[in-house]
Amino acid sequence: MKIIISGAGSVGSALAKILVEEAHEVTVIDHRKNLLTDLANQCDLRIVEGYSCYPEVLEEASASDTELLVAVTADDEKNILTCQVADALYKIPTKIARLKSESYIFERDRLFNSNAIKINEVVAPERLVSERISKIIEYPGAKTFFEFGDMHISLVGVTAFYGGPLVGNPLSTLSQHLEFVDVNFVGIFRNNKPIIISQNAIIEAGDEVYFVTATNHVREVMGLLQKLENPYRKIMIYGGGTIGYSLAKLLENKYQVKLIDQLGSTNTSSLANKLKKTLVFSENNSLHEIFEKEEINKCDFFLAVSSNDENNIISSMLAKNMGARKCAALIQQKEYFGISDDSIDITLSPQLSTLSALLTFIRHADIKEVHSLRLGLSEVMEIIIHGNKKTSQIIGRKIKDITLPQGSLICALMREGISYIDCDDIEIANNDIILLFLADKSHIREIEKLVQPGALF
């Protein structure tokens, strides 16, 4: 596929590298020559220097025979205008824009359609991150939480701790603890290396464990891997920007929420007026003084979501050191990805959430959802299967008989609104939806070839 990416920042560069690895023909446009040069030195793609909303720049990028445009600059208006010009002059069939402004997101259905601004898909990183955090708060102890099959089944990532009945024991003992609950353990990582899953595999304290089960059984399974935590009640948010505001808005009716705004008194007043139940105050004093005064030692979850990575990391460390129960930090610079510190329980990345959403729209197979896991090294995909026994490599075959790349697993199947987790003996049929876990994302091309129908379909 011929793809133009507008924006060579962290999201655009990461997306370009993934798409080049997946054998797409990629051109990246940006006005910053240094970013383009760095990117061109790392992978095989075309670069065009300039502003993507200018017709002559799109012309140089061969827009006339491009199939997909992805506009992911940091400027909403530039992304929108780029898509408009690409449609009006070059009829690029599919256009995706990353947008941050809540004003645009709120009116997305009326603004972005075939009768108005012709943008096929809108990706809102801040909303994606806020929704992910709200789920993690709903399930204390979870580090990753994604719902599939109309929210009937969930994939959950947790750290195993002593105190969980299954920790230190082989998976073969699972039935002793959960007799009537279907669960698939899909990934176990120890020191960042995958452990082969079998009945003899033993989960150890400190392992990163991913499992799939019915959403209403998530807490039961989590209880096998760690001592179940009490629900969160008191939440403190550091950062009064888009994410901080949307988080407070999502949470304030269920939890006691305090928000520290570091953007100045005018913004603080605006937030206080818009948030009805959240206590909003400005960062006039040192964080240490604020934490002491606001009793951070009684806080269940501290969330640092400002636009500054260093401030997020330091404030999380300070909050944990002063007694906060759990801390999460928003991290945008890839240099900080994977930061390891006992003070930061969860790291959050708008880039990874954005990439997951973008890949959902770009991948060859009929994919409903893609989610990146383990800082982008692994993935889980919800895929619709099409074809028949003649055109498909997997239709008519039982799931247990399908050969998948090492570390890959079909961990659930959805058919006519019913979800099956214990699905090894089910034969795949046309229009089935499968949930596929990839421990190693480098196998994505093999998976796409396997699930795509043949040319005769």
Residue pairs with C-beta under 8 A, 6 or more apart in sequence:
1 24
1 25
1 67
1 68
1 362
1 364
2 24
2 25
2 27
2 62
2 65
2 66
2 67
2 68
3 19
3 24
3 25
3 26
3 27
3 66
3 67
3 68
3 69
3 70
3 362
4 26
4 27
4 28
4 29
4 52
4 58
4 61
4 62
4 63
4 66
4 68
4 69
4 70
4 86
4 92
5 12
5 15
5 16
5 19
5 26
5 27
5 28
5 29
5 70
5 72
6 12
6 28
6 29
6 30
6 52
6 69
6 70
6 71
6 72
6 73
6 78
6 79
6 82
7 28
7 29
7 30
7 52
7 71
7 72
7 73
7 74
7 79
7 98
8 16
8 28
8 29
8 30
8 32
8 35
8 36
8 39
8 47
9 30
9 35
9 72
9 73
9 74
10 332
10 333
10 334
10 351
11 72
11 98
11 125
11 351
11 354
11 355
11 358
12 28
12 30
12 70
12 72
12 73
13 28
13 35
13 38
13 39
14 334
14 351
14 355
14 376
15 70
15 72
15 355
15 358
15 359
16 26
16 28
16 39
16 43
16 45
17 39
17 42
17 43
18 355
18 359
19 26
19 362
20 26
20 43
20 44
20 45
21 43
21 442
22 363
22 444
22 445
22 448
23 445
26 45
26 46
27 45
27 46
27 47
27 48
27 61
27 62
27 66
28 36
28 39
28 45
28 46
28 47
28 48
29 47
29 48
29 49
29 50
29 51
29 52
29 57
29 58
29 61
30 36
30 47
30 49
30 52
30 73
31 49
31 50
31 51
33 49
36 47
36 48
36 49
37 47
39 45
39 47
40 47
46 61
48 57
48 60
48 61
50 56
50 57
50 60
51 57
51 78
52 58
52 61
52 71
52 73
52 78
52 82
53 78
53 81
53 82
53 85
54 85
55 85
55 89
58 82
58 85
58 86
58 89
58 90
63 69
63 86
63 89
63 90
63 92
64 90
66 86
66 90
66 92
67 92
67 93
67 94
68 92
68 93
68 94
68 95
68 96
68 362
69 82
69 83
69 86
69 92
69 94
69 95
69 96
70 96
70 358
70 362
71 78
71 79
71 80
71 82
71 83
71 95
71 96
71 97
71 98
72 79
72 97
72 98
72 123
72 354
72 358
73 79
73 82
73 98
76 97
76 99
76 100
76 101
76 104
79 97
79 98
79 99
80 97
80 99
80 104
80 117
80 119
82 97
83 95
83 97
83 117
83 118
83 119
84 117
84 118
86 92
86 95
87 95
87 118
94 120
94 121
94 361
95 118
95 119
95 120
95 121
96 119
96 120
96 121
96 122
96 123
96 358
96 361
96 362
97 112
97 119
97 121
97 122
97 123
98 122
98 123
98 124
98 125
98 354
99 105
99 108
99 122
99 123
99 124
100 124
100 125
100 126
100 242
101 242
102 126
102 242
102 246
104 111
104 122
105 122
105 124
105 127
108 122
110 116
111 117
112 118
112 119
112 122
120 361
121 361
123 354
123 357
123 358
125 350
125 351
125 353
125 354
126 242
126 243
126 246
126 350
127 246
128 350
128 353
128 354
128 356
128 357
129 243
129 305
129 330
129 348
129 350
129 353
130 243
130 246
130 247
130 250
131 250
132 145
132 348
132 353
133 247
133 303
133 328
133 348
134 247
134 250
134 251
135 142
135 145
135 146
135 147
136 142
136 143
136 144
136 145
136 328
136 346
137 232
137 235
137 251
137 255
137 301
138 145
139 145
139 156
139 218
139 219
139 222
140 228
140 229
140 230
140 231
140 232
140 300
140 326
141 158
141 222
141 226
141 228
141 229
142 156
142 157
142 158
142 218
142 222
143 157
143 158
143 159
143 208
143 345
143 346
144 155
144 156
144 157
144 210
144 373
145 154
145 155
145 156
145 157
145 218
146 154
146 155
146 369
146 371
146 380
147 153
147 154
147 215
148 154
148 155
148 369
148 382
148 412
148 414
148 435
149 382
149 412
149 414
149 419
149 433
149 435
150 417
151 215
152 214
152 215
152 414
152 419
153 212
153 213
153 214
153 215
153 412
153 414
153 419
153 421
153 435
154 212
154 213
154 214
154 215
154 218
155 186
155 210
155 211
155 212
155 371
155 380
155 411
155 435
155 437
156 210
156 211
156 212
156 213
156 218
156 221
156 222
157 208
157 209
157 210
157 373
158 208
158 209
158 222
158 225
158 226
159 206
159 207
159 208
159 209
159 226
160 166
160 167
160 203
160 204
160 205
160 206
160 207
160 208
160 209
160 225
160 226
161 167
161 205
161 206
161 225
161 226
161 227
162 168
162 205
163 226
163 227
164 223
164 224
164 225
164 226
164 227
165 177
165 223
165 224
166 173
166 174
166 177
166 203
166 224
166 225
167 203
167 204
167 205
167 224
167 225
167 226
168 202
168 203
168 204
168 205
169 202
169 203
170 199
170 200
170 201
170 202
171 185
171 197
171 198
171 199
171 200
171 201
171 202
171 203
172 199
172 200
174 183
174 224
177 224
178 217
178 220
178 221
178 224
181 213
181 214
181 217
181 220
181 221
182 213
182 214
182 217
182 421
182 422
183 211
183 212
183 213
183 217
183 221
183 421
184 211
184 212
184 213
184 409
184 411
184 412
184 421
185 197
185 201
185 209
185 210
185 211
186 197
186 210
186 211
186 212
186 380
186 409
186 411
186 437
187 194
187 197
187 208
187 209
187 210
187 373
187 378
187 407
187 437
187 439
188 194
188 195
188 197
188 201
188 203
188 207
188 208
188 209
188 210
189 195
189 207
189 208
189 209
189 374
189 439
190 204
190 206
190 207
190 208
192 374
194 407
194 439
194 440
195 201
195 207
197 409
203 209
203 225
208 374
209 225
210 373
210 437
211 221
212 411
212 412
212 421
212 435
212 437
213 220
213 221
213 421
214 419
214 421
219 228
222 228
232 255
232 300
232 301
232 325
232 326
233 255
233 256
233 300
234 255
234 256
234 258
234 298
234 299
234 300
234 301
235 251
235 255
235 256
235 257
235 258
235 299
235 300
235 301
235 302
235 303
236 257
236 258
236 259
236 260
236 294
236 296
236 299
236 301
236 302
236 303
236 319
236 324
237 244
237 247
237 248
237 257
237 258
237 259
237 260
237 303
237 305
238 244
238 260
238 262
238 287
238 302
238 303
238 304
238 305
238 306
238 311
238 312
238 315
238 319
239 260
239 261
239 262
239 303
239 304
239 305
239 306
239 307
239 312
239 330
240 259
240 260
240 261
240 262
240 263
240 267
240 268
240 271
240 280
240 306
241 263
241 305
241 306
241 307
243 305
243 330
243 350
244 259
244 261
244 305
244 306
245 259
245 271
245 274
245 275
247 303
247 305
248 257
248 259
248 271
248 275
248 278
248 280
249 274
249 275
251 257
252 275
252 276
252 277
252 278
253 277
257 275
257 277
257 278
257 279
258 278
258 279
258 280
258 281
258 294
259 271
259 275
259 278
259 279
259 280
259 281
260 281
260 282
260 283
260 287
260 290
261 267
261 268
261 271
261 280
261 281
261 282
261 283
262 282
262 283
262 306
262 311
264 282
265 282
268 280
268 281
268 282
271 278
271 280
272 280
281 290
283 290
285 293
287 315
287 318
288 318
288 322
291 318
291 319
291 322
292 322
296 302
296 319
296 322
296 323
296 324
297 322
297 323
297 324
298 323
299 319
299 323
299 324
299 325
300 324
300 325
300 326
301 324
301 325
301 326
301 327
301 328
302 315
302 316
302 319
302 320
302 324
302 326
302 327
302 328
303 327
303 328
303 330
304 311
304 312
304 313
304 315
304 316
304 319
304 327
304 328
304 329
304 330
305 312
305 330
305 348
306 312
306 315
306 330
307 332
309 329
309 330
309 331
309 332
309 333
309 336
312 329
312 330
312 331
313 329
313 331
313 336
313 339
313 341
313 344
315 329
316 327
316 328
316 329
316 343
316 344
317 327
317 341
317 343
317 344
319 327
319 343
320 327
320 342
320 343
320 344
320 345
321 343
326 345
326 346
327 343
327 344
327 345
327 346
328 344
328 345
328 346
328 347
328 348
329 339
329 344
329 346
329 347
329 348
330 348
330 349
330 350
331 337
331 339
331 347
331 348
331 349
332 349
332 350
332 351
334 351
336 347
337 347
337 349
337 375
338 347
338 375
339 347
349 375
352 372
352 375
352 376
353 372
355 372
355 376
356 369
356 370
356 371
356 372
356 379
357 370
359 367
359 370
359 372
360 367
360 368
360 369
360 370
363 370
363 381
363 444
363 448
364 448
364 452
365 381
365 383
365 447
365 448
365 451
365 452
366 383
366 384
366 385
366 386
367 381
367 382
367 383
367 384
368 382
368 383
368 384
368 433
369 381
369 382
370 379
370 380
370 381
370 382
371 379
371 380
371 381
372 378
372 379
372 441
373 379
373 380
376 441
377 440
377 441
378 437
378 438
378 439
378 440
378 441
379 437
379 438
379 441
379 444
380 435
380 436
380 437
380 438
381 435
381 436
381 438
381 447
382 433
382 434
382 435
382 436
383 433
383 434
383 435
383 436
383 451
384 431
384 432
384 433
385 392
385 394
385 395
385 428
385 429
385 430
385 431
385 432
385 433
385 434
385 451
386 392
386 430
386 431
386 453
386 457
387 395
387 430
387 453
387 454
387 457
388 395
388 396
388 430
388 457
389 395
389 396
390 454
390 456
391 453
391 454
391 455
391 456
391 457
392 428
392 430
392 453
392 454
392 457
393 450
393 451
394 402
394 428
394 450
394 451
395 428
395 429
395 430
396 427
396 428
396 429
397 427
397 428
398 424
398 425
398 426
398 427
398 428
399 410
399 413
399 423
399 424
399 425
399 426
399 428
399 434
400 424
400 425
402 410
402 428
402 450
404 410
404 447
404 450
405 438
405 440
405 443
405 446
405 447
406 439
406 440
406 443
407 438
407 439
407 440
407 443
408 436
408 437
408 438
408 439
408 440
408 443
408 447
409 436
409 437
410 423
410 434
410 435
410 436
411 421
411 435
411 436
411 437
412 419
412 420
412 421
412 423
412 434
412 435
413 419
413 420
413 423
413 426
413 428
413 432
413 433
413 434
413 435
414 420
414 432
414 433
414 434
414 435
415 429
415 431
415 432
415 433
420 426
428 434
434 451
436 447
436 451
438 444
438 447
